Amino acid sequence: MSQLVIDGSSGEGGGQLSRYAVALAAITGRSLHLKNIRARRAKPGLMAQHLTALRAAAAIGGGVLEGDELGAKEVCYQPGRSRGGEYRFDVGTAGSITLVLQALLPVALHADTAVHLSVSGGTDVRKAPPVDYFVMVFLPWLARMGVRVQIESIHHGYYPKGGGRVNLRVEPCQSLRPLAAEAPGAVQQITGLSHVAHLPQHIPERMASSARSVLAGLGPVRIEEKVLGDGEAFGTGGAMVLVAETEHSLLGAATVAERGVPAERLGEEAGHALRAELEAGAALDIHACDQLLLYAAMAAGESRMMVRKVSQHAETVMWLIEQFLPARFTVTPCEGGSRIDIHPG
């Protein structure tokens, strides 16, 4: 089979395209030449978290990655055979652990035995899903598709030093159940976690209080407020994750603490984001949609998602998947948002 050339400047043109390209090459056994990596970013090329993600996907996939260095704008990947076992990956900075896991998990599902992972870096950093969103929203959706991922421990780490760590076990699963996320049904409850590390208790309390005010009238709201100490986190930081459980669905929203940004604003942002999803009648939040498209394309049957908005990230992921797999995507505008039908082919 000929080498597949993927232009990293396509669509959204960011790191997600590069991570998924190597993951898809590993899954499908296609040789890959990835060029113009992160061409649409202010600092093009591979940064630490992207480099770690690509190397990790290649390692678990048993392949060979060439040209992989900081700042690289193109790499080549030769596929191998995905193998289970123990793997350790360190971003070396506060680069996002969850973004590294985006590249790892699809490949790990195709391994011959369970994969035990330890990934170090940042657990709660801007422009990436916080680790608690990964645990509270993303993994439950994967579980509905038959994926078994066990989180064994989490040590939080923040910008700029990182120092976080996530240990998990991934069971092989090459036959995924289709995803049915079309009609959310009535809200049953809204839960959440507001946490900080090595900071005063009033900060997560203020974050949670603001979120409750924004979500008033949508259903019962229970938000846990936590201050993490030395045994649970390295450095100072925090995040808020909200989850709306409905009759048939699960929707999430999150914000990450930033120096100089009031706690009240963080809570309001997360609350407004979740309220917008619920009022639109979405069954999947925008970020979960981005991350679940790849799994739906590999499922043993057609999947359907109702989303408030089809992001540029999602459009890029759909385009990329179609380069590797015989999957087709149909986007139909609907009242309040869009319906995405995924035909694995």
C-alpha positions in Angstrom: 0.0 0.0 0.0 1.4 3.4 -1.0 2.5 6.0 1.5 -0.3 8.4 2.5 0.7 12.1 2.5 -1.2 14.3 4.9 -1.0 18.1 4.8 -0.9 19.3 8.4 -2.2 22.8 7.3 -5.5 21.3 6.3 -8.7 22.4 8.0 -8.0 23.6 11.6 -4.3 22.9 11.0 -3.4 22.4 14.6 -1.9 19.7 16.8 -5.0 17.5 16.9 -4.6 16.7 13.2 -1.0 15.5 13.7 -1.9 13.4 16.8 -4.8 11.7 15.0 -2.8 11.2 11.8 -0.1 9.1 13.5 -2.8 7.3 15.5 -4.8 6.4 12.4 -1.6 5.3 10.6 -0.8 3.0 13.4 -4.4 1.6 13.5 -4.7 1.1 9.8 -1.1 0.0 9.1 -0.6 2.8 6.6 2.8 4.4 6.0 2.5 8.2 6.6 4.3 11.3 5.5 2.9 14.2 7.6 4.0 17.6 6.4 3.3 21.3 7.3 2.7 20.3 10.9 0.8 23.0 12.9 1.3 25.3 9.9 -1.6 27.5 11.0 -0.1 28.2 14.5 1.9 31.2 15.6 4.8 28.8 16.3 4.5 26.1 13.7 6.0 22.6 14.1 6.0 20.1 17.0 6.0 21.4 20.5 6.7 19.1 23.5 3.2 17.7 24.0 2.8 17.0 20.3 6.1 15.3 20.1 5.3 13.1 23.1 1.9 12.2 21.6 3.4 11.2 18.3 6.2 9.2 19.8 3.8 7.5 22.2 1.3 6.5 19.5 4.2 5.2 17.4 5.7 3.2 20.3 2.5 1.5 21.2 1.7 0.9 17.5 5.1 -0.8 17.2 6.1 1.5 14.3 9.0 3.7 13.5 8.8 7.5 13.6 11.3 9.5 11.6 12.1 13.2 11.9 10.6 13.5 15.3 12.2 16.4 17.1 11.1 19.7 18.7 10.0 22.2 16.0 9.8 19.6 13.3 7.4 20.5 10.5 7.2 17.1 8.9 7.6 13.4 10.1 7.3 10.0 8.5 5.8 7.0 10.2 6.3 3.3 9.2 3.7 1.1 10.9 4.3 -2.0 12.9 2.2 -4.2 15.3 0.5 -2.7 18.3 1.6 -4.4 21.5 0.5 -4.3 25.1 2.7 -3.9 28.1 4.0 -1.1 30.3 4.7 2.3 28.8 5.9 5.6 30.4 5.8 8.9 28.6 6.9 12.3 30.0 6.0 15.5 28.2 8.8 17.2 30.1 6.8 20.4 30.5 3.2 21.4 31.5 2.0 20.2 28.1 -1.3 18.5 28.3 -1.5 14.8 29.4 -5.1 14.5 28.1 -4.0 15.6 24.6 -1.3 12.9 24.6 -3.9 10.4 25.7 -6.0 11.4 22.6 -3.3 9.9 20.4 -2.6 6.9 22.7 -6.0 5.4 23.4 -7.2 4.5 19.9 -3.9 2.7 19.3 -3.9 1.0 22.6 -7.3 -0.5 21.8 -5.7 -2.4 19.0 -2.9 -3.9 21.1 -2.6 -7.7 21.6 -2.8 -7.4 25.4 -3.6 -4.7 28.0 -1.7 -1.5 27.9 -0.5 0.0 31.2 0.3 3.7 30.8 2.0 6.3 32.9 1.9 9.8 31.3 3.5 12.8 33.0 3.0 16.5 32.3 0.1 18.9 32.9 -3.3 17.6 34.0 -5.1 21.0 34.0 -3.8 23.4 31.3 -5.4 25.9 29.0 -6.7 24.9 25.6 -7.0 21.2 26.6 -9.6 19.1 28.4 -8.8 18.9 32.2 -8.1 15.4 33.5 -11.4 15.5 35.4 -13.3 16.1 32.2 -11.5 13.1 30.7 -12.6 11.0 33.7 -16.1 12.3 34.2 -17.3 12.8 30.6 -15.0 11.2 28.0 -14.4 7.8 29.6 -18.1 7.2 30.4 -18.9 7.8 26.8 -16.2 5.3 25.7 -17.5 2.8 28.3 -20.9 2.9 26.5 -19.1 1.9 23.3 -17.5 -1.1 25.1 -14.1 0.5 25.9 -12.6 -0.4 29.3 -10.1 2.1 30.7 -9.2 2.0 34.4 -7.7 5.1 36.0 -5.3 3.9 38.6 -4.0 7.2 40.0 -3.9 10.9 39.2 -1.4 13.5 40.5 -2.4 16.9 39.3 0.1 19.3 37.7 -0.3 22.8 36.3 1.3 25.5 34.1 4.2 26.3 34.0 6.0 23.4 35.8 3.8 20.4 35.1 4.7 17.6 37.4 1.3 15.9 37.0 0.9 12.2 36.3 -1.9 9.8 35.2 -1.6 6.1 35.4 -4.2 3.9 33.6 -4.9 0.5 32.1 -6.4 0.1 28.7 -8.0 -3.2 27.7 -7.9 -4.2 24.0 -11.2 -3.6 22.2 -11.2 -3.9 18.4 -15.0 -4.1 18.0 -16.7 -1.0 19.3 -20.4 -0.5 19.8 -22.0 2.3 17.8 -22.7 5.5 19.6 -26.3 6.6 20.1 -26.2 10.3 21.2 -29.2 11.9 19.5 -32.0 12.5 22.0 -30.7 13.6 25.5 -34.0 13.5 27.4 -34.7 15.4 30.6 -31.9 16.6 32.9 -31.6 14.3 35.9 -28.9 16.1 37.8 -25.9 18.3 37.3 -22.7 17.4 39.2 -19.2 18.9 39.2 -15.8 19.2 40.7 -14.2 22.6 41.6 -10.7 22.1 42.7 -7.5 24.1 43.5 -4.1 23.0 44.7 -2.2 24.8 47.5 -4.6 27.7 47.4 -7.3 28.9 49.9 -10.6 27.0 50.2 -12.7 30.1 49.3 -11.5 29.9 45.7 -13.1 26.6 44.7 -16.2 27.7 46.8 -16.5 30.9 44.8 -16.1 29.0 41.5 -18.8 26.6 42.5 -21.2 29.3 43.7 -21.0 31.2 40.5 -21.6 28.1 38.4 -24.7 27.2 40.6 -26.1 30.7 40.0 -25.8 30.3 36.2 -27.3 26.8 36.2 -30.2 27.6 38.4 -33.5 26.2 37.2 -32.0 23.5 35.1 -32.1 20.8 37.7 -30.5 19.8 41.0 -26.8 20.9 41.1 -24.2 19.3 43.3 -20.6 20.6 42.9 -17.8 19.2 45.1 -15.2 21.7 46.3 -11.7 20.5 47.0 -8.3 21.8 47.9 -5.5 19.5 47.0 -2.3 19.1 49.0 1.2 17.8 48.4 0.1 14.1 48.0 -2.4 15.0 45.3 -0.8 17.9 43.3 2.4 19.6 42.3 2.4 23.4 42.2 -0.6 25.7 42.3 -3.5 25.7 40.0 -7.1 24.5 39.6 -10.0 23.7 37.4 -13.7 23.3 37.3 -15.6 20.5 35.5 -19.4 20.3 35.2 -21.4 17.3 34.0 -25.1 17.2 33.1 -26.6 13.8 33.4 -29.8 13.4 31.3 -32.0 10.4 30.6 -29.9 9.2 27.7 -26.8 11.4 27.6 -23.9 13.1 29.4 -22.7 16.6 28.6 -19.7 18.4 30.1 -18.1 21.8 30.4 -14.8 22.9 31.9 -12.6 25.8 32.7 -9.0 26.0 33.9 -7.8 28.4 36.5 -5.6 31.3 35.3 -3.5 33.7 37.3 -5.4 37.1 37.5 -8.8 35.6 36.4 -11.4 35.9 39.3 -12.8 32.6 40.5 -16.3 33.9 39.8 -15.6 34.3 36.2 -14.2 30.8 35.9 -17.4 29.4 37.4 -19.6 31.5 35.2 -17.8 30.5 32.0 -18.2 26.8 32.8 -21.8 27.3 33.8 -22.7 29.2 30.7 -21.0 26.7 28.5 -23.0 23.8 29.9 -26.2 25.8 29.9 -25.7 26.5 26.2 -25.4 22.8 25.4 -28.5 21.9 27.4 -30.7 24.7 26.0 -29.6 23.7 22.4 -30.9 20.1 23.0 -27.4 18.6 22.4 -26.7 15.1 23.4 -22.9 15.5 23.1 -21.0 18.7 24.1 -18.7 20.2 21.5 -15.5 18.9 23.0 -16.7 15.3 23.4 -17.9 15.3 19.8 -14.4 16.2 18.6 -12.9 13.3 20.6 -15.5 10.6 19.9 -15.7 10.9 16.1 -12.7 8.6 15.6 -14.2 5.9 17.8 -17.5 6.1 16.1 -15.8 5.7 12.7 -14.3 2.4 14.0 -17.5 1.1 15.5 -19.4 -2.0 14.3 -22.4 0.0 13.0 -23.7 3.4 12.3 -23.5 6.1 15.0 -25.4 9.4 15.4 -24.6 12.5 17.4 -26.7 15.6 18.1 -24.5 18.6 18.7 -25.0 22.3 19.3 -22.2 23.2 16.9 -19.9 21.4 14.5 -16.5 22.9 15.4 -13.6 23.4 13.0 -11.8 20.8 15.0 -14.6 18.3 14.3 -14.7 19.2 10.6 -10.9 18.6 10.4 -11.1 15.2 12.2 -13.9 14.0 9.9 -11.8 15.0 6.9 -8.7 13.2 8.3 -10.6 10.0 9.2 -11.9 9.7 5.6 -8.3 9.7 4.4 -7.6 6.5 6.3 -10.9 4.7 6.7 -13.9 3.9 4.5 -16.0 5.9 6.9 -18.4 8.6 5.7 -19.9 11.5 7.7 -23.2 13.3 7.1 -23.9 16.6 8.8 -27.6 17.7 8.8 -28.6 21.1 10.3 -31.4 20.7 12.9 -33.2 23.0 15.3 -30.7 24.1 17.9 -27.7 22.5 16.2 -26.6 19.7 13.9 -26.9 16.0 13.6 -23.8 14.0 12.6 -24.3 10.5 11.1 -21.3 8.3 11.0 -21.2 5.5 8.5 -18.1 3.3 9.2 -18.2 1.7 5.7 
